[in-house]
Amino acid sequence: MPVEVDVAHLEQWERDQTHRPKTTIDDVAAILNKTYQEWIQGNVRHIARYELSLEARRRSAVHQAIVRGRKSLNESIERLLMAIGCVDPTVHATSLVSLLDGMVHDQLLHPEIATPPGEVEDIFRRWLQSC
C-alpha cells in the first residue's frame, strides 16, 4: 500500500527529531513540506491512491485498507503534533492530513489552481501556529 511508504518516511523523520533538544513548529512544518514535495514527486503512487479511493466506494476490502493506512498516517502526524504541544493532536492530525492530501491532490490533478509548491511550508507553519 502506498501509504505504508509515506508512514515509514514520517516515522524516520520523527526518529530524527528525537536527537534534537526540542521539536519546534518550524521542524514540523519542514517535515510536512518535505512530505508534500515527496508526494508530488512520487505522483504515480499518489494518483494510484486517488484511483483506489474511488474503487473503495465499491469494494469494502479496498475501503478498509485505505482507512487502515489513513489511521496510520494520522497517528504519525499526531505524534509530531504532540511533540510541539498541540492542544488536541488527534483532531488536528486528521485535519492536517486532509490539508496535506488536498494540496497534493490539487498539485497532481489540477496544478493550474494549486498552491505553488514554494508556499506550502509557510502554509503548514501558519496552520501549526493555531494548533
OpenMM code with the backbone's topology and positions (N, CA, C; nanometers):
from openmm import Vec3, app, unit

residues = "MET PRO VAL GLU VAL ASP VAL ALA HIS LEU GLU GLN TRP GLU ARG ASP GLN THR HIS ARG PRO LYS THR THR ILE ASP ASP VAL ALA ALA ILE LEU ASN LYS THR TYR GLN GLU TRP ILE GLN GLY ASN VAL ARG HIS ILE ALA ARG TYR GLU LEU SER LEU GLU ALA ARG ARG ARG SER ALA VAL HIS GLN ALA ILE VAL ARG GLY ARG LYS SER LEU ASN GLU SER ILE GLU ARG LEU LEU MET ALA ILE GLY CYS VAL ASP PRO THR VAL HIS ALA THR SER LEU VAL SER LEU LEU ASP GLY MET VAL HIS ASP GLN LEU LEU HIS PRO GLU ILE ALA THR PRO PRO GLY GLU VAL GLU ASP ILE PHE ARG ARG TRP LEU GLN SER CYS".split()
positions = [
    Vec3(0.0851, -0.1182, 0.0000),
    Vec3(0.0000, 0.0000, 0.0000),
    Vec3(0.0895, 0.1244, 0.0000),
    Vec3(0.0632, 0.2219, -0.0849),
    Vec3(0.1488, 0.3407, -0.0932),
    Vec3(0.1628, 0.4155, 0.0390),
    Vec3(0.0585, 0.4169, 0.1199),
    Vec3(0.0647, 0.4936, 0.2444),
    Vec3(0.1698, 0.4371, 0.3398),
    Vec3(0.1981, 0.3081, 0.3298),
    Vec3(0.3000, 0.2492, 0.4168),
    Vec3(0.4360, 0.3131, 0.3931),
    Vec3(0.4665, 0.3445, 0.2673),
    Vec3(0.5917, 0.4131, 0.2351),
    Vec3(0.5916, 0.5519, 0.2979),
    Vec3(0.4793, 0.6213, 0.2879),
    Vec3(0.4685, 0.7561, 0.3438),
    Vec3(0.4818, 0.7551, 0.4954),
    Vec3(0.4180, 0.6599, 0.5597),
    Vec3(0.4267, 0.6488, 0.7050),
    Vec3(0.5702, 0.6174, 0.7460),
    Vec3(0.6368, 0.5302, 0.6725),
    Vec3(0.7765, 0.4970, 0.7033),
    Vec3(0.8642, 0.6211, 0.6956),
    Vec3(0.8421, 0.7065, 0.5963),
    Vec3(0.9190, 0.8307, 0.5860),
    Vec3(0.8925, 0.9220, 0.7055),
    Vec3(0.7673, 0.9366, 0.7413),
    Vec3(0.7333, 1.0218, 0.8560),
    Vec3(0.7930, 0.9670, 0.9846),
    Vec3(0.7876, 0.8366, 1.0009),
    Vec3(0.8443, 0.7778, 1.1227),
    Vec3(0.9960, 0.7970, 1.1277),
    Vec3(1.0622, 0.7927, 1.0118),
    Vec3(1.2063, 0.8177, 1.0111),
    Vec3(1.2345, 0.9620, 1.0508),
    Vec3(1.1590, 1.0552, 0.9971),
    Vec3(1.1791, 1.1955, 1.0335),
    Vec3(1.1484, 1.2169, 1.1813),
    Vec3(1.0495, 1.1444, 1.2301),
    Vec3(1.0161, 1.1522, 1.3722),
    Vec3(1.1342, 1.1034, 1.4569),
    Vec3(1.1940, 0.9926, 1.4170),
    Vec3(1.3117, 0.9417, 1.4890),
    Vec3(1.4270, 1.0415, 1.4819),
    Vec3(1.4446, 1.1041, 1.3671),
    Vec3(1.5500, 1.2050, 1.3530),
    Vec3(1.5287, 1.3206, 1.4495),
    Vec3(1.4021, 1.3551, 1.4739),
    Vec3(1.3709, 1.4664, 1.5640),
    Vec3(1.4052, 1.4335, 1.7098),
    Vec3(1.4068, 1.3062, 1.7432),
    Vec3(1.4343, 1.2705, 1.8825),
    Vec3(1.5768, 1.3057, 1.9231),
    Vec3(1.6623, 1.3309, 1.8267),
    Vec3(1.8010, 1.3693, 1.8559),
    Vec3(1.8139, 1.5200, 1.8786),
    Vec3(1.7058, 1.5899, 1.8591),
    Vec3(1.7055, 1.7353, 1.8811),
    Vec3(1.6538, 1.7630, 2.0213),
    Vec3(1.6974, 1.8732, 2.0814),
    Vec3(1.6528, 1.9028, 2.2179),
    Vec3(1.5018, 1.9269, 2.2275),
    Vec3(1.4437, 1.9896, 2.1264),
    Vec3(1.3003, 2.0195, 2.1292),
    Vec3(1.2515, 2.0295, 1.9854),
    Vec3(1.1389, 1.9672, 1.9588),
    Vec3(1.0782, 1.9786, 1.8270),
    Vec3(0.9984, 2.1077, 1.8224),
    Vec3(1.0175, 2.1850, 1.7174),
    Vec3(0.9500, 2.3136, 1.7037),
    Vec3(0.8473, 2.3099, 1.5912),
    Vec3(0.7659, 2.4117, 1.5869),
    Vec3(0.6707, 2.4274, 1.4775),
    Vec3(0.7447, 2.4319, 1.3446),
    Vec3(0.8573, 2.5010, 1.3409),
    Vec3(0.9353, 2.5066, 1.2169),
    Vec3(0.9831, 2.3687, 1.1748),
    Vec3(1.0220, 2.2855, 1.2715),
    Vec3(1.0646, 2.1483, 1.2401),
    Vec3(0.9511, 2.0705, 1.1754),
    Vec3(0.8334, 2.0781, 1.2358),
    Vec3(0.7192, 2.0020, 1.1844),
    Vec3(0.6752, 2.0575, 1.0490),
    Vec3(0.6758, 2.1886, 1.0330),
    Vec3(0.6414, 2.2481, 0.9032),
    Vec3(0.7387, 2.1999, 0.7956),
    Vec3(0.8658, 2.1905, 0.8304),
    Vec3(0.9659, 2.1418, 0.7346),
    Vec3(0.9416, 1.9951, 0.6998),
    Vec3(0.9070, 1.9138, 0.7993),
    Vec3(0.8775, 1.7718, 0.7749),
    Vec3(0.7556, 1.7583, 0.6832),
    Vec3(0.6519, 1.8353, 0.7120),
    Vec3(0.5314, 1.8297, 0.6295),
    Vec3(0.5595, 1.8788, 0.4877),
    Vec3(0.6405, 1.9825, 0.4757),
    Vec3(0.6772, 2.0319, 0.3431),
    Vec3(0.7553, 1.9261, 0.2664),
    Vec3(0.8494, 1.8617, 0.3341),
    Vec3(0.9269, 1.7549, 0.2690),
    Vec3(0.8338, 1.6414, 0.2259),
    Vec3(0.7376, 1.6092, 0.3088),
    Vec3(0.6394, 1.5060, 0.2730),
    Vec3(0.5626, 1.5480, 0.1488),
    Vec3(0.5137, 1.6714, 0.1495),
    Vec3(0.4405, 1.7242, 0.0343),
    Vec3(0.5261, 1.7150, -0.0917),
    Vec3(0.6511, 1.7611, -0.0839),
    Vec3(0.7395, 1.7611, -0.2008),
    Vec3(0.7626, 1.6184, -0.2510),
    Vec3(0.7813, 1.5241, -0.1589),
    Vec3(0.7999, 1.3843, -0.1995),
    Vec3(0.6730, 1.3277, -0.2620),
    Vec3(0.5585, 1.3625, -0.2060),
    Vec3(0.4336, 1.3102, -0.2598),
    Vec3(0.4083, 1.3614, -0.4008),
    Vec3(0.4385, 1.4871, -0.4273),
    Vec3(0.4124, 1.5365, -0.5628),
    Vec3(0.5177, 1.4845, -0.6615),
    Vec3(0.6369, 1.4493, -0.6109),
    Vec3(0.7369, 1.3884, -0.6987),
    Vec3(0.7022, 1.2420, -0.7245),
    Vec3(0.6471, 1.1748, -0.6253),
    Vec3(0.6050, 1.0359, -0.6398),
    Vec3(0.4627, 1.0295, -0.6903),
    Vec3(0.4353, 1.1058, -0.7932),
    Vec3(0.2972, 1.1268, -0.8352),
    Vec3(0.2259, 1.0003, -0.8813),
    Vec3(0.2965, 0.9035, -0.9359),
    Vec3(0.2305, 0.7815, -0.9803),
    Vec3(0.1669, 0.7095, -0.8608),
    Vec3(0.2401, 0.7039, -0.7498),
    Vec3(0.1874, 0.6397, -0.6295),
    Vec3(0.0619, 0.7083, -0.5802),
    Vec3(0.0651, 0.8381, -0.5800),
    Vec3(-0.0476, 0.9120, -0.5233),
    Vec3(-0.1668, 0.9189, -0.6178),
    Vec3(-0.1419, 0.9245, -0.7445),
    Vec3(-0.2543, 0.9179, -0.8378),
    Vec3(-0.3202, 0.7807, -0.8263),
    Vec3(-0.2397, 0.6754, -0.8127),
    Vec3(-0.2956, 0.5406, -0.7926),
    Vec3(-0.3770, 0.5360, -0.6634),
    Vec3(-0.3294, 0.6038, -0.5583),
    Vec3(-0.4036, 0.6057, -0.4316),
    Vec3(-0.5388, 0.6751, -0.4500),
    Vec3(-0.5407, 0.7827, -0.5280),
    Vec3(-0.6679, 0.8506, -0.5528),
    Vec3(-0.7626, 0.7599, -0.6322),
    Vec3(-0.7086, 0.6864, -0.7274),
    Vec3(-0.7916, 0.5924, -0.8020),
    Vec3(-0.8454, 0.4821, -0.7104),
    Vec3(-0.7604, 0.4332, -0.6201),
    Vec3(-0.8061, 0.3318, -0.5246),
    Vec3(-0.9154, 0.3869, -0.4326),
    Vec3(-0.9062, 0.5147, -0.4004),
    Vec3(-1.0098, 0.5762, -0.3166),
    Vec3(-1.1458, 0.5693, -0.3845),
    Vec3(-1.1475, 0.5881, -0.5141),
    Vec3(-1.2743, 0.5751, -0.5875),
    Vec3(-1.3214, 0.4301, -0.5886),
    Vec3(-1.2280, 0.3377, -0.6081),
    Vec3(-1.2627, 0.1958, -0.6058),
    Vec3(-1.3162, 0.1556, -0.4680),
    Vec3(-1.2669, 0.2192, -0.3647),
    Vec3(-1.3096, 0.1882, -0.2278),
    Vec3(-1.4582, 0.2156, -0.2068),
    Vec3(-1.5140, 0.3013, -0.2880),
    Vec3(-1.6588, 0.3273, -0.2778),
    Vec3(-1.7388, 0.2041, -0.3181),
    Vec3(-1.6765, 0.1167, -0.3986),
    Vec3(-1.7458, -0.0013, -0.4493),
    Vec3(-1.7018, -0.1307, -0.3814),
    Vec3(-1.5819, -0.1305, -0.3218),
    Vec3(-1.5271, -0.2542, -0.2656),
    Vec3(-1.4846, -0.2319, -0.1211),
    Vec3(-1.5523, -0.3023, -0.0331),
    Vec3(-1.5308, -0.2866, 0.1110),
    Vec3(-1.3869, -0.3162, 0.1518),
    Vec3(-1.3250, -0.4180, 0.0948),
    Vec3(-1.1881, -0.4538, 0.1330),
    Vec3(-1.0903, -0.3419, 0.0991),
    Vec3(-1.1109, -0.2763, -0.0132),
    Vec3(-1.0249, -0.1635, -0.0517),
    Vec3(-1.0483, -0.0481, 0.0450),
    Vec3(-1.1740, -0.0238, 0.0764),
    Vec3(-1.2072, 0.0823, 0.1720),
    Vec3(-1.1384, 0.0586, 0.3066),
    Vec3(-1.1462, -0.0626, 0.3557),
    Vec3(-1.0857, -0.0943, 0.4850),
    Vec3(-0.9343, -0.0760, 0.4819),
    Vec3(-0.8703, -0.1141, 0.3720),
    Vec3(-0.7253, -0.0967, 0.3596),
    Vec3(-0.6883, 0.0514, 0.3579),
    Vec3(-0.7668, 0.1299, 0.2894),
    Vec3(-0.7390, 0.2742, 0.2840),
    Vec3(-0.7582, 0.3359, 0.4220),
    Vec3(-0.8626, 0.2983, 0.4910),
    Vec3(-0.8866, 0.3521, 0.6253),
    Vec3(-0.7729, 0.3134, 0.7199),
    Vec3(-0.7265, 0.1897, 0.7124),
    Vec3(-0.6126, 0.1477, 0.7964),
    Vec3(-0.4890, 0.2328, 0.7671),
    Vec3(-0.4621, 0.2541, 0.6405),
    Vec3(-0.3473, 0.3355, 0.6027),
    Vec3(-0.3613, 0.4791, 0.6500),
    Vec3(-0.4799, 0.5335, 0.6358),
    Vec3(-0.5037, 0.6713, 0.6790),
    Vec3(-0.4900, 0.6840, 0.8302),
    Vec3(-0.5397, 0.5861, 0.9039),
    Vec3(-0.5255, 0.5901, 1.0500),
    Vec3(-0.3790, 0.5880, 1.0893),
    Vec3(-0.3009, 0.5080, 1.0216),
    Vec3(-0.1581, 0.5009, 1.0497),
    Vec3(-0.0902, 0.6341, 1.0205),
    Vec3(-0.1264, 0.6952, 0.9096),
    Vec3(-0.0718, 0.8267, 0.8745),
    Vec3(-0.1137, 0.9316, 0.9774),
    Vec3(-0.2414, 0.9299, 1.0159),
    Vec3(-0.2889, 1.0236, 1.1188),
    Vec3(-0.2118, 1.0073, 1.2487),
    Vec3(-0.1847, 0.8822, 1.2872),
    Vec3(-0.1108, 0.8574, 1.4122),
    Vec3(0.0311, 0.9133, 1.4057),
    Vec3(0.0961, 0.9014, 1.2914),
    Vec3(0.2309, 0.9579, 1.2763),
    Vec3(0.2276, 1.1096, 1.2907),
    Vec3(0.1305, 1.1715, 1.2258),
    Vec3(0.1176, 1.3173, 1.2347),
    Vec3(0.0786, 1.3578, 1.3765),
    Vec3(-0.0072, 1.2789, 1.4402),
    Vec3(-0.0466, 1.3077, 1.5782),
    Vec3(0.0757, 1.3126, 1.6704),
    Vec3(0.1677, 1.2199, 1.6524),
    Vec3(0.2883, 1.2196, 1.7361),
    Vec3(0.3728, 1.3446, 1.7122),
    Vec3(0.3814, 1.3891, 1.5893),
    Vec3(0.4538, 1.5130, 1.5613),
    Vec3(0.3851, 1.6319, 1.6291),
    Vec3(0.2533, 1.6333, 1.6249),
    Vec3(0.1787, 1.7427, 1.6878),
    Vec3(0.1938, 1.7395, 1.8399),
    Vec3(0.1965, 1.6208, 1.8979),
    Vec3(0.2173, 1.6103, 2.0428),
    Vec3(0.3543, 1.6667, 2.0800),
    Vec3(0.4527, 1.6455, 1.9935),
    Vec3(0.5884, 1.6926, 2.0215),
    Vec3(0.5974, 1.8452, 2.0276),
    Vec3(0.5037, 1.9139, 1.9610),
    Vec3(0.5060, 2.0610, 1.9665),
    Vec3(0.4019, 2.1163, 2.0630),
    Vec3(0.3348, 2.0272, 2.1363),
    Vec3(0.2408, 2.0724, 2.2381),
    Vec3(0.1032, 2.1082, 2.1859),
    Vec3(0.0617, 2.0496, 2.0776),
    Vec3(-0.0710, 2.0749, 2.0216),
    Vec3(-0.1772, 2.0390, 2.1261),
    Vec3(-0.2797, 2.1228, 2.1387),
    Vec3(-0.3806, 2.1030, 2.2424),
    Vec3(-0.4745, 1.9847, 2.2156),
    Vec3(-0.4979, 1.9510, 2.0903),
    Vec3(-0.5837, 1.8381, 2.0561),
    Vec3(-0.5228, 1.7655, 1.9366),
    Vec3(-0.4142, 1.6936, 1.9586),
    Vec3(-0.3394, 1.6352, 1.8469),
    Vec3(-0.4177, 1.5343, 1.7632),
    Vec3(-0.5116, 1.4635, 1.8223),
    Vec3(-0.5874, 1.3642, 1.7449),
    Vec3(-0.6750, 1.4324, 1.6409),
    Vec3(-0.7525, 1.5289, 1.6842),
    Vec3(-0.8405, 1.6019, 1.5915),
    Vec3(-0.7584, 1.6814, 1.4910),
    Vec3(-0.6555, 1.7474, 1.5383),
    Vec3(-0.5747, 1.8303, 1.4494),
    Vec3(-0.4965, 1.7465, 1.3481),
    Vec3(-0.4552, 1.6262, 1.3872),
    Vec3(-0.3840, 1.5396, 1.2925),
    Vec3(-0.4731, 1.5038, 1.1743),
    Vec3(-0.5982, 1.4721, 1.2027),
    Vec3(-0.6924, 1.4391, 1.0956),
    Vec3(-0.7072, 1.5565, 0.9995),
    Vec3(-0.7234, 1.6754, 1.0538),
    Vec3(-0.7377, 1.7948, 0.9700),
    Vec3(-0.6110, 1.8245, 0.8918),
    Vec3(-0.4978, 1.8074, 0.9563),
    Vec3(-0.3706, 1.8382, 0.8917),
    Vec3(-0.3409, 1.7403, 0.7782),
    Vec3(-0.3719, 1.6136, 0.7978),
    Vec3(-0.3535, 1.5161, 0.6896),
    Vec3(-0.4478, 1.5498, 0.5739),
    Vec3(-0.5677, 1.5943, 0.6044),
    Vec3(-0.6615, 1.6352, 0.4987),
    Vec3(-0.6067, 1.7554, 0.4217),
    Vec3(-0.5476, 1.8498, 0.4916),
    Vec3(-0.4867, 1.9657, 0.4261),
    Vec3(-0.3730, 1.9203, 0.3347),
    Vec3(-0.2844, 1.8388, 0.3881),
    Vec3(-0.1720, 1.7877, 0.3100),
    Vec3(-0.2215, 1.7135, 0.1863),
    Vec3(-0.3116, 1.6211, 0.2066),
    Vec3(-0.3620, 1.5405, 0.0962),
    Vec3(-0.4346, 1.6266, -0.0072),
    Vec3(-0.5100, 1.7242, 0.0387),
    Vec3(-0.5813, 1.8129, -0.0538),
    Vec3(-0.4866, 1.8962, -0.1385),
    Vec3(-0.3794, 1.9444, -0.0773),
    Vec3(-0.2822, 2.0228, -0.1552),
    Vec3(-0.2086, 1.9342, -0.2561),
    Vec3(-0.1797, 1.8110, -0.2170),
    Vec3(-0.1161, 1.7172, -0.3105),
    Vec3(-0.2124, 1.6854, -0.4244),
    Vec3(-0.3362, 1.6573, -0.3899),
    Vec3(-0.4400, 1.6289, -0.4901),
    Vec3(-0.4465, 1.7411, -0.5929),
    Vec3(-0.4557, 1.8646, -0.5456),
    Vec3(-0.4636, 1.9784, -0.6375),
    Vec3(-0.3401, 1.9876, -0.7262),
    Vec3(-0.2229, 1.9721, -0.6662),
    Vec3(-0.0982, 1.9849, -0.7434),
    Vec3(-0.0889, 1.8769, -0.8513),
    Vec3(-0.1300, 1.7549, -0.8191),
    Vec3(-0.1185, 1.6455, -0.9152),
    Vec3(-0.2274, 1.6463, -1.0211),
    Vec3(-0.3480, 1.6850, -0.9825),
    Vec3(-0.4612, 1.6741, -1.0741),
    Vec3(-0.5091, 1.8071, -1.1311),
    Vec3(-0.4832, 1.9164, -1.0603),
    Vec3(-0.5301, 2.0484, -1.1052),
    Vec3(-0.4227, 2.1538, -1.0769),
    Vec3(-0.3038, 2.1392, -1.1326),
    Vec3(-0.1939, 2.2294, -1.0962),
    Vec3(-0.2217, 2.3763, -1.1263),
    Vec3(-0.3113, 2.4008, -1.2184),
    Vec3(-0.3408, 2.5405, -1.2527),
    Vec3(-0.4120, 2.6145, -1.1394),
    Vec3(-0.4703, 2.5424, -1.0432),
    Vec3(-0.5355, 2.6077, -0.9297),
    Vec3(-0.4679, 2.5747, -0.7968),
    Vec3(-0.3584, 2.5003, -0.8037),
    Vec3(-0.2919, 2.4530, -0.6820),
    Vec3(-0.2092, 2.5629, -0.6166),
    Vec3(-0.1889, 2.5462, -0.4857),
    Vec3(-0.0967, 2.6319, -0.4122),
    Vec3(0.0425, 2.6102, -0.4704),
    Vec3(0.1152, 2.7166, -0.4999),
    Vec3(0.2514, 2.6972, -0.5510),
    Vec3(0.3360, 2.6191, -0.4492),
    Vec3(0.4102, 2.5178, -0.4939),
    Vec3(0.4884, 2.4353, -0.4022),
    Vec3(0.5804, 2.5150, -0.3092),
    Vec3(0.6301, 2.6281, -0.3527),
    Vec3(0.7181, 2.7094, -0.2695),
    Vec3(0.6484, 2.7755, -0.1517),
    Vec3(0.5161, 2.7774, -0.1524),
    Vec3(0.4406, 2.8410, -0.0448),
    Vec3(0.3869, 2.7416, 0.0593),
    Vec3(0.4044, 2.6138, 0.0327),
    Vec3(0.3435, 2.5107, 0.1158),
    Vec3(0.3977, 2.5102, 0.2582),
    Vec3(0.5287, 2.5219, 0.2742),
    Vec3(0.5851, 2.5168, 0.4096),
    Vec3(0.5315, 2.6293, 0.4970),
    Vec3(0.5167, 2.7476, 0.4405),
    Vec3(0.4627, 2.8589, 0.5182),
    Vec3(0.3164, 2.8350, 0.5559),
    Vec3(0.2413, 2.7730, 0.4676),
    Vec3(0.1022, 2.7396, 0.4997),
    Vec3(0.0978, 2.6428, 0.6174),
    Vec3(0.1838, 2.5410, 0.6148),
    Vec3(0.1893, 2.4475, 0.7275),
    Vec3(0.2310, 2.5186, 0.8558),
    Vec3(0.3285, 2.6057, 0.8469),
    Vec3(0.3763, 2.6783, 0.9655),
    Vec3(0.2626, 2.7595, 1.0268),
    Vec3(0.1908, 2.8327, 0.9434),
    Vec3(0.0797, 2.9143, 0.9943),
    Vec3(-0.0311, 2.8274, 1.0526),
    Vec3(-0.0602, 2.7143, 0.9892),
    Vec3(-0.1609, 2.6227, 1.0407),
    Vec3(-0.1170, 2.5688, 1.1771),
    Vec3(0.0068, 2.5293, 1.1881),
    Vec3(0.0587, 2.4735, 1.3134),
    Vec3(0.0578, 2.5755, 1.4273),
    Vec3(0.0736, 2.7016, 1.3954),
    Vec3(0.0699, 2.8048, 1.4987),
    Vec3(-0.0674, 2.8161, 1.5630),
    Vec3(-0.1696, 2.7686, 1.4937),
    Vec3(-0.3049, 2.7734, 1.5508),
    Vec3(-0.3422, 2.6431, 1.6197),
    Vec3(-0.2517, 2.5500, 1.6244),
    Vec3(-0.2796, 2.4146, 1.6761),
    Vec3(-0.2856, 2.4142, 1.8281),
] * unit.nanometer
topology = app.Topology()
chain = topology.addChain("A")
for resn in residues:
    res = topology.addResidue(resn, chain)
    for name in ("N", "CA", "C"):
        topology.addAtom(name, app.Element.getBySymbol(name[0]), res)
